[in-house]
Amino acid sequence: MIKAAIMGYGTVGSGVYEVLTSNAGVIAERVGEEIEVKYVLDLREFPGDPVEKVLVHDVNVIMDDPEIKVVVEVMGGLKPAYDFVKTALLKGKSVATSNKELVAKHGAELIELAKANKASFLFEASVGGGIPIIRPLLTSVTADHIVEISGILNGTTNYILTAMSEEGADYDTVLKQAQDLGYAERNPEADVEGYDACRKIAILTSLALGKQVDFEDIYTEGITAIDGSDIAYAKALGGRIKLLGLSRMDGDRVCSMVAPFMVPADQPLYAVNGVFNGIFVKGNMVGDLMFYGSGAGKLPTASAVVGDVVEAAKTLGTTVPIEWSKEKVELTPMKEFTCRFFVRVKEDEQAVKKVFGNIEPVSAEGVTGEFAFLTEEMSEGDFDEKIKGLSLIHRIRSYF
């Protein structure tokens, strides 16, 4: 029997405990022996909960027990999670985590530490919740050069943008609705400003390149400036607005960002709505791949964590190989990123054409007192220079 411990008994931690206990039989068949949860670490008490019999409040109980071979970290944040995970790996215990902050900041270091101590550091649930994306990147497309990763990586913002489009409600109304339904935190900043998606695209890009992409270097723009007029224009174009984490790789050039995009109906991410996530991967040989599913939630995320627990249990005493070195990737400056831009200005069509030349005018029912258009493909730097001559209301990058 393999003994495991869970650090954190919140939403995901309780889900992991439920999956490991409820599905103990099928898990034992997959591993070849049973996995028993010997400890669950949390500062709180849970009277009447079955976890009471294995609940501990001191992390050293877990760290000092040689029977514990696999540790699940679902506490979130960097402190004390980083210290606890590091200690576990130093003691040769494998770790499975859903902690995107931890993985984005210290992933390369912890992978190296695991290897040095014949353990594994696994983090399938850190991106996309229950969607299998980390393992396919590591095993299924290793013969390819990944040239693009673009994804709807945050269910909260996708729910808000979907509701604004389908219900015609404004941002503030839909945000409150998302909070009431439990899809958004009371302080939604990490989601709506794009910080959550930023850490996730940093992880995916690091894995695609096998080198460290610092999330602090990634241009990040949220959805708080999106209004009803933007939604109306998107509908007029036959598209939708999505907050995307995007990385494009072309030789030594790596552009990475998080920002709202106008997405056309023929792009696979167009159909990803509500709280669902979707991740689009393009390889130079395999072509286009699409991963879709529940990007968060108790049991979908717990299922991904337990998948890593099973992998760790099947490979005890060895290291599941992950190529992600500490060598830092220098991202291409944003001014060199190229795309089309959807733009709203106060001037008329003639004034716009003098500045941008060839454009595609866009009109939307009920929107007056402004002029909207799509530019030709151009660099961010060129756009920033040209728009200085006009009164900008809003601009959104475009896949059209």
C-alpha positions in Angstrom: 0.0 0.0 0.0 1.2 3.5 -0.9 0.7 6.2 1.7 -0.2 9.7 0.6 -0.9 13.1 2.2 -3.0 16.1 1.2 -1.9 19.6 2.2 -5.0 21.8 2.1 -8.6 20.8 2.6 -10.4 23.5 0.7 -12.5 23.0 -2.5 -9.8 21.1 -4.5 -8.3 19.3 -1.5 -11.6 17.9 -0.4 -12.2 16.9 -4.0 -8.9 15.0 -4.1 -9.8 13.2 -0.9 -13.2 12.3 -2.3 -11.7 10.9 -5.6 -9.0 9.0 -3.8 -11.4 7.4 -1.3 -14.5 6.9 -3.6 -12.5 5.6 -6.5 -10.0 3.6 -4.4 -10.7 0.3 -6.2 -10.2 1.5 -9.8 -7.1 3.5 -8.7 -5.6 0.4 -7.1 -6.1 -1.5 -10.4 -4.3 1.3 -12.3 -1.4 1.5 -9.9 -1.1 -2.1 -8.9 -1.6 -1.4 -5.3 -3.8 0.7 -3.0 -3.2 4.4 -2.3 -4.2 5.4 1.2 -4.6 9.0 2.4 -2.8 8.8 5.7 -2.9 12.5 6.5 -4.7 15.7 5.5 -3.1 18.9 6.6 -5.2 22.0 7.4 -5.3 24.6 10.2 -9.1 24.3 10.6 -11.2 21.6 12.2 -13.9 19.7 10.3 -16.3 18.3 12.9 -18.4 15.5 11.5 -16.4 15.2 8.3 -14.8 11.8 7.5 -11.5 13.6 7.1 -11.4 14.1 10.9 -9.7 10.7 11.4 -6.7 11.7 9.3 -6.5 15.4 10.0 -3.3 16.9 11.2 -2.2 20.5 11.8 1.6 20.2 11.8 3.3 19.8 8.4 6.2 18.0 10.1 4.0 15.0 10.8 3.9 14.5 7.0 7.5 15.5 6.3 9.0 13.3 9.0 6.9 10.2 8.1 9.0 7.9 5.8 5.8 6.0 4.9 4.5 9.1 3.0 5.6 8.7 -0.7 3.3 11.1 -2.5 2.2 14.6 -1.3 -0.6 16.6 -2.8 -0.3 20.4 -2.5 -3.6 22.2 -3.0 -3.1 25.1 -0.6 -2.6 27.7 -3.3 -0.3 30.8 -3.2 3.4 30.8 -2.7 3.8 30.8 1.1 3.9 28.4 2.8 3.3 26.1 -0.2 6.7 26.6 -1.8 8.6 25.8 1.4 6.4 22.7 2.1 6.8 21.4 -1.5 10.5 22.0 -1.5 10.9 20.1 1.8 8.9 17.2 0.5 11.0 16.9 -2.6 14.2 17.1 -0.6 13.0 14.1 1.4 12.3 12.1 -1.8 8.5 12.5 -1.7 6.8 13.1 -5.0 4.5 16.1 -5.2 1.3 16.7 -7.2 -0.1 20.2 -7.3 -2.8 22.4 -8.8 -1.0 25.6 -7.7 -0.4 27.7 -10.8 1.3 30.5 -8.9 3.8 28.0 -7.5 4.4 26.3 -10.8 4.8 29.5 -12.8 7.3 31.0 -10.3 9.3 27.9 -9.3 8.5 25.2 -11.7 11.9 24.8 -13.2 13.6 24.8 -9.8 11.2 22.2 -8.3 11.5 19.9 -11.4 15.3 20.0 -11.0 15.0 19.3 -7.2 12.7 16.4 -7.8 15.1 14.8 -10.3 18.0 15.2 -7.8 16.0 13.3 -5.2 14.5 10.6 -7.4 11.0 12.0 -7.0 8.6 13.7 -9.4 7.0 17.1 -9.4 3.7 17.0 -11.3 1.2 19.7 -12.0 -1.4 18.7 -14.6 -4.2 20.6 -12.8 -2.3 23.9 -12.7 -3.6 24.8 -16.2 -7.1 24.1 -17.5 -8.4 22.4 -14.4 -9.7 19.0 -15.5 -8.5 19.4 -19.1 -5.5 17.2 -19.9 -3.0 19.6 -21.5 0.3 19.3 -19.6 0.9 15.6 -20.3 0.0 15.9 -24.0 2.5 18.7 -24.4 5.2 16.6 -22.6 4.5 13.3 -24.4 2.2 13.5 -27.4 3.7 16.3 -29.4 7.4 16.0 -28.5 8.3 15.5 -32.1 6.8 18.9 -33.1 7.9 22.4 -32.8 5.0 24.2 -31.2 4.4 27.4 -33.1 1.4 28.7 -31.3 -0.6 28.2 -28.1 -3.7 30.2 -27.6 -6.3 29.6 -25.0 -9.3 30.6 -23.0 -7.6 29.9 -19.7 -10.0 31.5 -17.2 -13.5 30.5 -16.8 -14.6 33.6 -14.8 -13.8 36.0 -17.6 -15.2 33.6 -20.3 -18.4 33.4 -18.3 -18.6 37.2 -18.1 -17.9 37.8 -21.8 -20.4 35.1 -22.8 -23.1 36.5 -20.6 -22.5 40.0 -21.8 -22.9 38.7 -25.4 -25.9 36.5 -24.8 -27.9 38.5 -22.3 -27.0 42.0 -23.4 -26.0 43.0 -19.8 -23.2 45.3 -18.9 -19.9 44.3 -17.3 -20.8 45.3 -13.7 -24.1 43.5 -13.8 -22.6 40.3 -15.1 -19.7 40.4 -12.7 -22.1 40.5 -9.7 -24.0 37.6 -11.3 -20.8 35.6 -11.6 -19.9 36.4 -7.9 -23.4 35.3 -6.8 -23.0 32.0 -8.7 -19.6 31.4 -7.2 -17.8 31.8 -10.5 -16.0 34.9 -9.4 -14.3 35.8 -6.2 -15.4 38.8 -4.0 -12.1 40.4 -5.2 -12.1 39.3 -8.9 -8.9 41.2 -9.8 -6.7 38.1 -10.5 -9.3 36.9 -13.0 -10.7 40.0 -14.7 -7.3 41.8 -15.0 -5.8 38.7 -16.7 -3.3 37.7 -14.0 -4.6 34.2 -13.6 -4.4 33.5 -17.4 -1.0 35.1 -17.5 0.5 32.5 -15.1 -1.1 29.7 -17.1 0.2 30.8 -20.5 3.6 31.2 -18.9 3.5 27.6 -17.7 2.4 26.3 -21.1 5.0 28.3 -23.0 7.7 27.2 -20.7 6.8 23.6 -21.3 6.6 24.1 -25.1 10.1 25.7 -25.2 11.6 23.7 -22.3 12.9 26.9 -20.8 11.7 29.5 -18.3 9.2 32.1 -19.4 8.7 34.6 -16.5 5.0 35.6 -16.2 6.2 39.0 -15.1 7.5 39.6 -18.6 4.2 38.8 -20.3 2.1 41.7 -21.5 -1.3 41.4 -19.6 -4.6 43.2 -20.3 -7.9 42.3 -18.7 -11.5 42.6 -19.7 -12.7 45.6 -17.5 -12.7 48.0 -20.5 -15.0 45.8 -22.6 -18.4 47.4 -23.0 -21.7 46.8 -24.7 -20.6 48.6 -27.9 -17.6 46.3 -28.2 -20.0 43.3 -27.9 -22.3 44.7 -30.5 -19.5 45.2 -33.0 -18.2 41.7 -32.4 -21.7 40.3 -33.2 -21.8 42.5 -36.4 -18.6 40.9 -37.5 -19.9 37.4 -36.8 -17.4 36.9 -34.0 -17.1 37.0 -30.2 -14.7 38.7 -27.7 -12.5 36.2 -25.8 -9.8 36.8 -23.3 -6.9 34.8 -24.7 -3.5 33.7 -23.4 -1.4 33.7 -26.5 2.1 32.7 -27.4 3.6 32.5 -30.9 7.0 30.9 -31.4 9.0 31.5 -34.6 12.6 30.4 -34.2 14.2 32.6 -31.5 11.2 35.0 -31.6 8.6 34.3 -28.8 5.7 36.7 -28.4 3.5 36.1 -25.4 0.5 38.0 -24.0 -2.9 38.0 -22.3 -5.5 40.2 -23.9 -9.1 40.4 -25.3 -9.3 39.3 -28.9 -12.1 39.5 -31.6 -12.4 35.8 -32.5 -14.2 34.8 -35.7 -16.6 31.8 -36.0 -14.1 29.7 -37.9 -11.6 29.8 -35.0 -12.0 26.8 -32.7 -12.0 29.0 -29.6 -15.1 30.9 -30.8 -17.4 28.0 -29.6 -15.9 27.9 -26.0 -18.5 29.6 -23.9 -19.5 30.0 -20.3 -17.1 28.8 -17.6 -15.5 26.3 -20.0 -11.8 26.6 -21.1 -10.3 25.8 -24.4 -6.7 25.5 -25.5 -5.6 25.6 -29.1 -2.1 24.2 -29.9 -0.5 24.4 -33.4 2.5 22.2 -34.1 4.7 22.4 -37.3 3.9 18.8 -38.1 0.7 17.7 -36.3 -1.1 20.9 -37.2 -4.0 22.1 -35.1 -5.0 20.5 -31.8 -7.9 21.6 -29.6 -8.3 20.8 -25.9 -11.7 21.6 -24.3 -13.4 21.0 -21.0 -14.0 22.2 -17.4 -11.3 24.6 -16.6 -12.0 24.7 -12.8 -14.3 23.1 -10.3 -13.9 20.8 -7.4 -14.0 17.4 -9.0 -12.6 18.1 -12.5 -9.5 19.7 -11.0 -9.3 17.0 -8.3 -9.5 14.4 -11.1 -6.4 15.9 -12.8 -4.5 16.1 -9.5 -5.3 12.4 -8.8 -4.1 11.5 -12.3 -0.7 12.9 -11.2 -0.9 11.0 -7.9 -1.4 7.8 -9.9 1.5 8.7 -12.2 3.8 9.4 -9.2 2.7 6.2 -7.4 3.5 4.1 -10.5 7.0 5.6 -10.8 8.1 5.6 -7.2 11.9 5.9 -6.9 12.3 7.4 -10.3 11.5 10.8 -11.9 8.8 11.5 -14.4 10.8 13.5 -17.0 9.8 17.1 -17.7 12.0 19.3 -19.9 11.9 22.8 -18.3 15.2 24.3 -17.6 16.0 27.5 -15.6 17.4 29.1 -18.7 15.3 32.3 -19.3 13.5 33.0 -22.5 13.7 36.7 -23.6 10.3 37.6 -25.0 10.1 39.5 -28.2 9.0 43.1 -27.4 5.3 43.7 -27.8 5.8 46.5 -30.3 6.9 43.7 -32.8 3.7 41.6 -32.4 1.6 41.7 -35.5 -2.2 41.3 -35.9 -5.2 43.2 -37.2 -6.8 45.7 -34.8 -10.5 46.5 -34.2 -10.6 50.2 -33.4 -13.2 52.7 -32.3 -12.5 56.4 -32.7 -14.3 59.8 -32.6 -13.2 60.8 -36.1 -15.0 60.0 -39.4 -14.0 57.4 -42.1 -12.1 60.0 -44.2 -9.9 61.0 -41.3 -9.2 57.4 -40.4 -8.2 56.5 -44.0 -5.7 59.3 -44.1 -3.9 57.7 -41.1 -4.4 54.0 -41.6 -4.9 53.7 -45.4 -6.8 50.5 -46.2 -9.4 49.7 -43.6 -12.6 47.7 -43.2 -15.4 49.8 -41.7 -17.6 48.1 -39.1 -21.1 49.2 -38.0 -23.3 47.9 -35.2 -27.0 48.4 -34.5 -27.6 51.0 -31.9 -24.0 52.4 -31.7 -23.7 56.0 -32.9 -21.4 59.0 -32.5 -18.2 57.1 -33.4 -16.5 55.2 -36.3 -15.3 51.7 -36.0 -13.0 49.7 -38.3 -10.6 46.8 -38.7 -7.0 47.7 -39.7 -4.8 45.6 -42.0 -2.3 43.5 -40.2 0.4 45.6 -38.6 2.8 45.7 -35.7 1.8 47.0 -32.3 4.5 49.6 -32.7 3.1 50.9 -36.0 -0.4 50.9 -34.6 0.7 52.9 -31.5 2.3 55.5 -33.8 -0.7 55.8 -36.1 -3.4 56.1 -33.5 -1.7 59.1 -32.0 -3.3 61.1 -34.8 -6.8 60.1 -33.7 -9.1 60.2 -30.7 -9.1 56.5 -29.6 -12.2 55.2 -27.8 -11.1 51.6 -27.6 -9.1 49.0 -29.5 -9.1 45.2 -29.4 -6.7 42.9 -31.2 -8.3 40.7 -33.8 -8.1 37.2 -35.2 -10.2 38.3 -38.3 
